[in-house]
Amino acid sequence: MGTGTRAGATRGRTNRSRRAGFRVTWPQRVVSRFLLLQLAIATGVTVLATGLFLAPLGAQLDDQAMRRALAIAQTTASAEVAETLLGSPAAPNGPVQAEAERIRRSTGAEYVVIMDRRGVRWSHPSTGQIGRIVSTDPSTALAGREVMEIDSGTLGRSARGKVPLRDSHGRIVGAVSVGIEYETVRGRLLAAIPGLLAYAGGALAMGALAAYLISRRLQRQVHDLAFSDIAALLAEREAMLHGIREGVVALDAEGRVRLINDEAQRLLGVGNEAAGRPLDEVLGEGRTADVLAGRVSGDDLLTVRGPRVLVANRMPTDDGGAVATLRDRTELEQLGRELDSTRGLIDALRAQDHEHANRMHTLLGLIELEMYEEAAEFVTEVAGAHRATAEEITQRIHDPLLAALLVGKATVAAERAVSLRLADGTLLPDRLVDPRGLVTAVGNLVDNALDAAAGSPDACVEVALSARGREVVLRVTDSGPGVPLAQRESVFTEGWSTKELPTHGKRGLGLALVRRLAERQGGTARIGDGASGGAEFTVVLPEALTPEPGQDPEQEGRDVSAVRR
């Protein structure tokens, strides 16, 4: 019992294994599936083309055979044959039979039958049929019409042509029927099939070889992955691209945007319509487009896009395109700027502390020498000088943030042996729309001017701020060596700098941010030659001030336009 059960189970497993062995499974590899599809398509096309060729070929051969039979019959149906038929009896040795057999042998026809108006044969390949009625209906030919057909008679199936037989006066005296053996026509068709199949097989072999070569190339391109692997990779790529907090822009070999993720759209200020368009058309001219297109090389390249400071890296791909990554450095750059400002404040405090210590030592010496009147005069002079500087700045610069900045910069300038002064005519009301933006612009320009003027003879930096309507014009002039004419546009480019790296590791953004600040307000930032031989930076901010109380903004704009004219 147990043995029988085990044997039955074994047979069941064997049967299941056999059934499983004959199960047709669709391959998962992209290359294998592609190759099978190509072979199936090539085979189907070959079979279809062969069938479509053979179908009309048979009909064409039938038509050719019938036309050939008709042509022989037309040649046979001459007036001489008609006169001979009328002048001789229907005999196996008669002249009509002799002429018909001569034509049959010379043309290769199966039979040439000449009949009278009653349908009696006067000629036939089988002489025993002479004098008998034909086996097929001759009425159409005897009525004066030509006939082409495939039919069966005493000699079997044949392609036939029948024409009326007329005498010299045009009267119908009989008919001529010519037949071409149909087996000959079928033999021609069958004889054409091997050659056709050979050509079809050659075409199929070439198609299979091409499919194999294409599949091998595809195998290298897809790294022999299965469809499930490709689907998983696509899902992972979509999740990664749209989930990371880093912008990704993929370009093809022609410089068109192939892919751009959500973060890159946010950082660059573009939408989904950017995909498929040239990069220069999407971003316009500028450093950002140059960096992403590879016209500027390097790692961790800085660029400014709108209000954002971006760090870009670019990696070429094997197909001639590239993938660029973008990181938002705006907050970090702001922290770096704040760190620089803090360091500047510390420098100012240190300078004041150092200067204060020197003055205290001087005052202590005067007191020890019992020069009390000189000590009092010294204290009065020092306090008055500082108070005068601060009062002069606050009288002309009414915005507290900007005034405090210039007071601090004056202290730092004094320690560096540079004279920082306000130009004649400087006056700025406390109506700034963006005080922090103007503080950033003034701070960057003054810092650069101090660096350029330090060490020069009679080192000085002059700051001019003037207001006209809502427009503010800022000029910062230094006594340094100036900026060469060829580099005057480069200084406003992100990443361009001649200074050593600061604490936060990057330079070359200060002047770029100044220009972007001016451009966002519809203004300009340019560089020229100063009166003392150094550089003069001019920033024009058309809408930096709020309108005066009680003044119509449109009227104020017309007044400014009139002044400019």
Buried (B, 14 or more C-beta within 10 A) or exposed (E): EEEEEEEEEEEEEEEEEEEEEEEEEEEEBBBBBBBBEBBEEBBEBBEEBBEEEBEEBBEEBBBBBBBBBBBBBBBBBBBEBBEBBEEEEBEBEBBBBEBBBEBBEEBEBBBBBBBBBEBBBBBBBEBEBBBBEBBBEBEBBBEEEBBBBBBEBBBEBBBBBBBBBBBEEEEBBBBBBBBBBBEBBBEBBEEBEEEBBEBBEEBBEEBBEEBBEBBEEBBEEBEEBBBEBEEEEEEEEEEEBEEEEBBBBBBBEEBBBBBBBBBBBBBBEBEEEBBEBBBBEBBEEBBBBBBBBBEBEEEEBBBBBBEBBBBBBBEEEEEEBBBBBBBBBBEBBEEBBEEBBEEBBEBBBEBBEEBEEEBEEBBEEBEEEEEEEBBEEBBEEBEEEBEEBBEBBBEBBBBEBBBBBBBBBBBBBBBBEBBBBBBEEBEBEEBBBBBEBBBBBBBBBBBBBBBBBBEBEEBBBBBBBBBEBBBBBBBBBBBBEBBEEEEBEEBBBBBBBEEEEBEBEBBBBBBBBBBBBBEEBEBEBBBBBBEBEBBBBBBBBBBBBEBEEEEEEEEBBEBBEEEEE
